[in-house]
Amino acid sequence: MKWKGSLERLDSYRVRIPSQYKEGMRAPGLIYVSEALQEQLIADQAPEQVANVACLPGIVGASIAMPDIHWGYGFPIGGVAAFDLQEGVVSPGGVGYDINCGVRLLATDLDDAELKPRLDKLLDCLSERIPAGVGSEGRTQLSLPEIEQVIQLGAVWAVERGYGTREDLEYTESGGRIAGADPTSVTQRALQRGAPQLGSLGGGNHFLEVQAVEEIYEAATAATFGLHRVGQITFLIHTGSRGFGHQVCTDSLETMQQAVRKYGISLPDRQLACAPIGSPEGKRYLAAMGAAVNFAWANRQLITHWVREAFGRTFRDRGLRVAVVYDVAHNVAKIEEHNVAGKTRSLCVHRKGATRAFPAGHPELPAAYRGVGQPVLVPGDMGRCSYVLVGTERAMTESFGSTCHGAGRLMSRSEAKQQVTAGALLARLSERGITVRAQNKRTLVEEAPEAYKDVTAVVEATVGAGLARKVARMRPIGVIKG
């Protein structure tokens, strides 16, 4: 059902939903979308969700959405909103069920010509080492005390046990660990679901992808990120906090529904259930969410270790470097400092299906990247391409240092299954030189390229709006789906 609300086009890449659009809006809506993508924007009710978010107490600036926007739970996927710490709220719907779903890019010193004859062996090695699929369990068997350590230390826990290096942490957002995570804030059910799943890929849109650099747009910036030439092999990991994060969100939503009544918060949509940031319920959610964020970073760190093992086994006859370019979260709420109307303010920034895009000079960036800005990793679908962008000052001043996180769904999973067959899809991808390994055909069909927006159009809108600059584009060679 198409959205028929009010949109004011501000320029070629921005539209506004005026704050007068609906009763209760405390701020306007700001959506980054090109004219070419506008029909896809209004194809569902996601703009209405942008307006709904603008009704939340303590919102600062605008309710924002990126070009990959589509319908989500409460907040739209692609949504960004910042809240004042004293007057604002924190909402699980502004983070999502897959807390710290994110991506990690690895760069190797291989070229595509060298990889091609060994691609099948590499995919076999990866499949042996990294469990994938809905309900998949990892290779690590952890006790409850051990999983409590994981959710406090994040990727640091994995590195301390030999799964990677300190350098990996340097190139992970927040050093792979968010402060304030508290095991006592999560339920036993969440701990029980999470313990067996650490070190697994999961299903849905999660994937492992072997890629080759196809084009470099900023040679100096790309080289700083370790991307040196066309044909260089890279590797993308896309997964999150698995059943642990899902349970944290489920449990928190129950608490937040009660908090809405307790604090007399008026909502246009019950899926926006929230609590004041400084309330006991708000603090508890942030502590539980932080635990899931850390779980996800530990998860991607373990997978990185096993990816290195697979490359090492496949290329035993040569020394091989597999380095972390960057790891960035998608679904998270973080306390950050931002300049608002000339004043530095601490805000709780929700990013749901959006990614951080800090500019050059930001103190949270790795020292090696501080002169150029943060790598922004934007995966596309398994049949087209992915991008590396770099954050800009305009993103910092206009979108709370945020940008798009991927292509964004265009079809529902049920629609994709009605329109695509697994056999035809595999044949089509093979013709493009893409080898796919999937745990089941249903998931494969749900993730068909036509189920997603064209990531190039999404990136062009993001870059056109000044939120990021293009650094490199990679094409898929081999894909593993859960």
N, C-alpha and C positions, 0 to 999 in steps of 0.2 A: 504494500500500500504506500503510495507516494506521499511524502510530506508536503503540505500546502501552506506552510507558515510564511512568515515575513522574512525576506532576506534583502539586505542592502549591499550591493557590490561596491566595495571601497576602491579596489584596483584590480589588476589582472589576476591576483593571487589571494585575495582576501574578501570575505563577505562577513557582514555583521547581522546578528539578530538583535534588534533594538531592545533595550530594557523595558520598553512599554509593550512588548509583544504579549506578555502574559502577566497576570497579577502575581505578585510575590517575587519577581525578579529583582535582585539587588545589584546586578551588574549586567552589561550586555554580553552577548555571545560573540565570539570571534572565531571563524572557521577559515583555515588556510585551504583554499581550493581554487584550482584554475577553472576557466570557463569550460574547458574540455571535460573536466571531471564533475561539473555541477549536476548533470543529470544523474550520475551515480550517487552523488551526495544525497539527493532528495528521493532516491529510490526506496528508502525505508524511513523510519521515524527517528533516526539518530540525531538530526538537528533538534528535535523536541527534547531529547535527553540533554543536549547542550543547554537549552533554555532552563530545563529543570535544575541542573547543577547550579545555574546562576541564582537560584532561589535559596541556596544553603547559607546559613549564618556565617558571617565573617569572611566571605569570599573577597579576595583582593584583585583588582584589575578587571579581568574578564573571565568568563568560562570559555575555555579554548579547546579547539579540536584541530587535528592535523589532517592532511589530505587523504590518509588511509582510514579515515573515520568510517565506522559502521556500527550497527546496533550492538549494545552490550547489556550487561546486568547493571542497572542504575545509571552509571556513567556510560557514555559511548566508548567503544574501543577507539583509541586515538585521542582520548580526552585528557586535558591538563587543567588543573585548578589549584590555586594557592590560597591558603587560609591563614588569617591572623591567629597567633598563638593564644591570645587572650579571649577573643570573641569568636573564633572560628571553630570548626568541627573537623573530625576525621571520620571518613566513611569507608567501610570495607568495599562498597561498590565502586569506589574510586581507585581501588587497587586491583580487584578481581580475585577470582578463585585460584588462579595459578600465580601465586605470589612470587615475584622475581623470576618469572619467565623471562629469559634473556638470551643473549647471543655472545659467543666467544669466537674470535677469529684467530686462527693460527697461520703463520707463514713458514714455509719450508724453503730449502735451497734447491728443490727439484724443479725441473722444467716438464711441461706436458709431454714432450716427445719421450723423455726418459720414463715417465710414469705409465704411459699408455699400455705397453706390453705386460705390465704387472698390476693393472688396475683391478682385475678380477681377484687376484691373490690378496691385494690390500683390502678389498671389500669383504672377502672371506675372513681375514684376520680381525677386521673391525667387528663383524657380526659375531665372531666367537667371543670377543672380549667385552662387548658392551650390550647388555640386555636391553631389548626394545619391545614396545608394544604395551597396550593397556594392561595394567596390573603387573608389569614386569618387575622382577626383584633383582637387586644388585648383587655383586660378588662379595661384598663385605657383610659379615654377619655381626651386627652390633648389639650389645646389651643396652638397656635403657639408660644406665649411667653414661655409656659412651655416646649415645645419640644426644644426650643432654649437653655433652661437651661440644658436639658438632654444631648444635644450634646456638651456642654461645660464641664459638670461635670461627665458624664458617670455613672458608678456604684455608685459613691459617691452620686449622686442625688437620686438613689433608696434607699440607706441605710439611708440617711437623712430623708426620708419619711416613715421609718419603715419597708422597704422591706429587712430585713437582718441586719447584725451586722458589726461593724468595723473590726472584725476578718475576715469576708468574704473578705474585701478589702485587708487585709494583704496577703491573699493567692490568689490574682488575679494579673496577670502580670501588671506591672506598676501601681499597686494600683487601677486598674479598670478605670484609666483616663489617657489619653495622653494629654500632654500640647500643646497649640497652636491651638486647635480647634476653629474655628471661624464661627459663624452662618452666617455672611455676605458673606462668601465664597461659600455658597451653594444656589441653586436656590429655588424659591418658590415651584416649582414642587416637588423637593426632600423633602422639609418640609411637603408638603401636603400628599405625599405618606407615609412618615415615621410616622406622628402623630398618625394615627389609628392603626399602626402595632406593636407598642411597647408592649412587653409581649406576643409575639406569636412565634410559632415554625417555621411556613412556610412549604414548601414542598421540593421536590427533595430529596437530600441525608441527609436532616436534620432529627434528631430523638431524642427521649428520650429512655433511655435503663436502665432497672433494671438488675443488674448483680450480680454474686457471684464470690468471689475470688476463683480461681481454683488452682493456684500454686504461691508460694512465692519463689523467687530466692535469694534475699538479705534480710534476716529477719530484721536486724537492720535498714537498710534504709527504708524498708516497714513500720516498726513500727513508724519511724520518720514521715512518711507520713500519719499515722493513719490507716494503713492496717495491721491488727494484726494476722489474722488466715484464713485458708482455710474455705470457706463457708460463710465468712462475706459478707453482702449485700452492694453493692456500686451502684451508680447511675450516668449515664453519660448524659450530655446535649450537643447536637451538633446543633448549629444554629448561625446566624450572624446578619447582619445589615438590612436584609429584603429589601423591596423596596427602602428604603432610600439610602442604600449603592449602590444599582444598579443604581439609578438615578444619584448619585454623580459621579459614573464611566462614565455613558453615557454622562453626561454634560462635564466632564473633557476631554474625548477623543476628543470631538469637538474642544475644546480650544487647545489641544495638536497638533492636525493636523495643525492648523494655526501656532503654535509655531515652528514646524519643518521647515516650510518654512521661517518663520521670522528669525530664527537663523542659517539657512543653514545646518541643520543636515541631513546627508545622512543615510538612513535606508535600510536594506535588506528586511524589511517587514513593511508595513504601520501600522500594529497592534502594533508595538513598539513605536508608537507616544509618544513623550517625550518633556521635556523642561529642560534647565539647572536648577539645584537645586536652585540656588540663584536668578533666574529670577522671575519677577512678576507672570508668569504663573506657575512656579515650586512652589513658595511659596503658591500660591492660592490653588494648588492641595493638597499640604501637609496639609493645614488648613482644606480643605473640607474632605480629607481622614480622618484626625483626628476626625472630627465631626462624621463620620460614624463609626470609631473605638469605640468612646465613646457610640454611640447609641447601638452598639452590646453588649458592656459590661453591659450597663443598662438593655438591653433585657435579657441577661442570669441571671442577678441578680434578676429581677422580677420573671423569671421562677423558679429560686432557691427557692424563697419565697413560691411560690405556690406548688412546690414539697414538701416542708416541711409541708405545710398545708395538703396535700394529705396523707403523711405518718402519720401525727398526727391524722387525722380523722380515718384512717384505724387501727391504734394501740392506740386507746383512753385509753385502759386499762393498759398502761405501759408508763413510761417516755422514750423518744426516742431522741437520739442525731443524727443530720444530719449535718455533718461538711464539709466545702469546703476543699478538698485536694489541688486543684490548678485549675486555669483557665488560658488557654494559647491561644493566637491568632494564626491563620494560615496565613491569607492574609493581609499583612501589609508592609509598608515601614517605618523604624524607624531610627532616628539618634542615632548611638551608637559609643562607643569607642572600637577600636580593635587594637591589636598589629600586625603590618605589618612590616616584615623585621627588627624587633627589635625596632620599633618606634610606639608609641601610636598615632593613627589617628582617627579623627572623620569621620565616613562614613555614608552614607545613605544605609542601608541594606534592600533590597527587599526580602521578603519571600512570595512566592505564592504557597500554598499547601505545605508549610514547616513550621516547628515550632521551637521556640527558645529552646535551650538546654544548658543553662549556667552551668558552673562547680561549685564545692564547692568553697566557699570563695568569690563568686561574690557579690559585694555590692548591686545589685538590687534584690537579693533573700530575702525571708522572713527570719527573724533572726533564726527561728526554723529549717530552711533547709540549712542554710549557711555552716554547717559542712559536708553536704552530697552532695549537688547539687540540681539543679532544677528538679522537676517532669516533665517528658515528657509524654504526654498522646497520645496514638496511637490507635484510634478506628479501629476495623476491620469491617467486614460486619455483618449483623444481624444473620447469621447462624454459625459463627465460634467463634471468641474471640477478646478481646482487650488487650492492654498491658499498663503497667506503666513502663517507663524507667527512667533513671536519666542521666543528662548531664555530659559531661566529658571535661577535659582540651583539649583533642585532637580536639573535636568539636570546641572549642573556637579558637584554632590556625589554624585549617584547613578549616572549613566551616562557619566561622563567627558566631560560637555558634549556629548552626542550625542542624536540623535532619529531618527525615521523619515525616509526619503528619497523615498517615493512610495507608490503603491498596493500594489505587490507582485503578482507573477504568481499566478494561480489555476489556469490551464490551461497545459499545455505547448504549444509551437508546433504540434506535430502534432495535438493534440486540437482546437485552435482551427480548424485547416484542415479537420478532419472535420465540425465543427459549424456553420461559418459560410461563406457565399458572399460574394464581393466585391460583386456587384451588390446583394444585399439589404442588405449593410452600408452601402454608399454611399447607398442610398435612405433607410435609417433615419437616418443622420447628416444628410442633407439636410433631412429632415422636422424635425429639431431645430435647423435653421439653421446647420449646420456644413458648410463647404466643405472638401473634402479633395483634395489632390494627392499622388499616390503614384507612385514609380518602377515598382513592380510590384505586381500584385494579391496575390501570395503573401505578401509582407511585410505588406500592408494587413490581410489576414485574420488573420495571426498576432498582430496588435496590436489586434484587436477589443476593445471595452469589456468584454465578458463574459469575456475571457481574464484579467482583472485583478480583484483585490479592489476593493471600493467604497472609494475614497480617503477619503470622509467618515467611514466606520467606522474606518479606520486613524487618521485625525486625531483623532477623538473619543477613541480609546483613548490616544493620545499625550498629548492635552490632559488627559484624566481622570487620567492618571498624574502630571501636573504637570511633564512634560518640556518643555512649550512652551505658549504661549497663542495663540489664534486672532486674527489681525489682519485678514485679508481673504480673500475667495473670488473666483476668476475663472472664467468659463465660456469654452469654446473657440468661436471664430468661424471661423477658417481654420487648416488643418493641412497641413504639408508633411512627407511621410514618405519616407525613403530606400527 
